[in-house]
């Protein structure tokens, strides 16, 4: 027995599928969205029935509420896309559906996914372009920003968290610049960053705060803020930093028991900036001999040799190194297994590099809150990575490092 289908809509649908087979998936998606929209509409209608306490067209005496039609609304669901629903109303305006959140255009999980994509490197503009293909409607950059607002409170709690639980013995300090939208203009805004090292050698991002990294009062306020949150200055042994104006002085005043270690990489750059190109390699080799010496006495001995060798031809370079030599060698007071981690601000440079990499696709960070949100996310990711490499836990590799230094970086006397 042969069955013929004569319903025009069905015939048209099958003809379209035969001509464009790939459209079947789009047709299925449309059908699913329509069915889901109808299902949600019926759920809300049942919700109103329960709210009113009677079925549709059922009459009761007294001052009671009544149905008052409905209004159309669009709502976007994860994995389905945008659906159209009918939201019922009551005459008194007291009914509030719990099926679909008020003032929300998409479900919570989708908002969380948008925030996660934003945090992991997708700009608001790119998200807006991708959204139409992924969920069936275009999500504006402002909607992405609104979805991120839920994270702002969590970020602020993290930035204000208690620091008294784990004593901090070392602190790495630096600042990083971002092009940030402030009001209607684009400004280059520096963010101060502090990484602490616990007694067990684990690294923690202690603070992130927008502020002028060249300003001593800004750094002082930054340190006071850390102490307000519970940072105990009496446990601080060492601060590792570059030569930012006023930073070293303020650090010593706020943490009087701590010593300062100047970043050897920054000092080397400053010295080499005063050296002619043809002499840079020779001077750089001599600097490595000083900084990678086996003891402070040996380092000072090599500095004496450096001074005698270059003072006549490169007095500015010798003076530059002489002004910082003591602060460059402070790390020698700490256990030998920690030296490799304390010579430079590499740990904070790597964090700043990750900050820059993440914000490169954005070109401009959309305000201070967005900046803190991104930096907090990256900081927490870095802390997970740091768990595998605590400072001072490379003792078993020391013979290799000592041999490497002796063979490559140390002058033979």
C-alpha positions, 0 to 999 in steps of 0.5 A: 500500500502506497501512502501519499503525503498531500499536506502542502507544508509537509511537501514543501518541507521535504522538497526543501530538504532534498534540494538543500540537505544541510538545512535539515539541522536548521529546521530541527533547531527552529522546531526545537526553539518553538517547542521550548518556547511553547513549553515555557509559556505553558509552565508560566500559565500553570504558574499563574493558575496556581497563583490565582488559585483557580482554573481559567474561566472559573468564577468566584465571588469577592475582590479577587485577581484576574488574568490580564492577557500576556506579553511576548518576550525573548529569552536565550537558553544555553544549547538552544538559542533564543526562544519566544515566550508568552508571559501571562499577566494578572490585573493587579500586577502582582504575579511574578514568574519564577520560570524566567528571571526578570530583567534577564535576557539569557539564563544564568549558565549562559551568562557564566559561559560568556564571562568565562570566555571573556576571562580566557581571552575572547574580547567583548567585540569578538564574543558579540560577533560569535554569539549569533552563530553559537546561540542564534542571536547577536549579544551586544558588547554591553550585554557581555559587560553586564554579564560580567558584573556578577564577577565584580563582587567576587573579585572585590572580595578576593582583593580584600581577602584576609592576609593574616593566615599565612606569614609572608617572608618575601615580597616582589613588587612592580607595576604594569601599564594598561590602556584603560577607558576612563569616562570617555577617554583612553588613559594609560593606567598603571596597576601596582602588583605585589607577590608574597612568598609564604614560609613554605615557599609558596607564592601568592598575589597579595594585592592589585591596585591602580596607581602611579608606580612612580609615586612614593605616596601611592606605594605607601598607601598600597603597603598600608592597605596590605597591612590593613588586610592583615599582612604582618610586617614583622615577618617580612625579611626581603623585598625584591624590586627594581629601581622605581623612584621612592619605592625602596625608601617607602618599603624600608619605612613600612617594613623596617625589619626587611632588607631590599634586593634590587633586581639584577636584570634591571640594574644590568640594563641600566649599566649596559645602557651606558656602555658602547655597543662594541663593549656590551658583551664584555661588560655583560660577562663581567656583570654575570661574574659578579651576580653569580659569584659563590659568595658575597665576598667573592662578588665584591672581589669581582666588583673590585676587578670590574671597577679597576678594569672599566672605571677609566673608559666607562665611569658612568657605568661603573658609578651606576653599578656602584650605587646599587651593588650592595642592594644587588647582593642582599640575597646572599643573606638567605639560604643558598637554595633560594638564591636563584629565585631572589636575584631578580623580579622574574616571578612578577615579570612573568605575571606581568607578561601574562597580564599583557598577553591576555589583554593584547586582544582587547587593545583597551581595557573597559575600565578599572573593574574589568581590569581587576577582574582579568588580573584576578583571574590570571593571578589565580591561574598563576597561583595554581601553576606556582604550587608546583614550584615553591621557592627554595625547593630546588635543593636537589638541582643545586649541584647542576646550577653551581656547575653551570655558574662556575663554567659559564658566568664566573671569572677565573682568578 
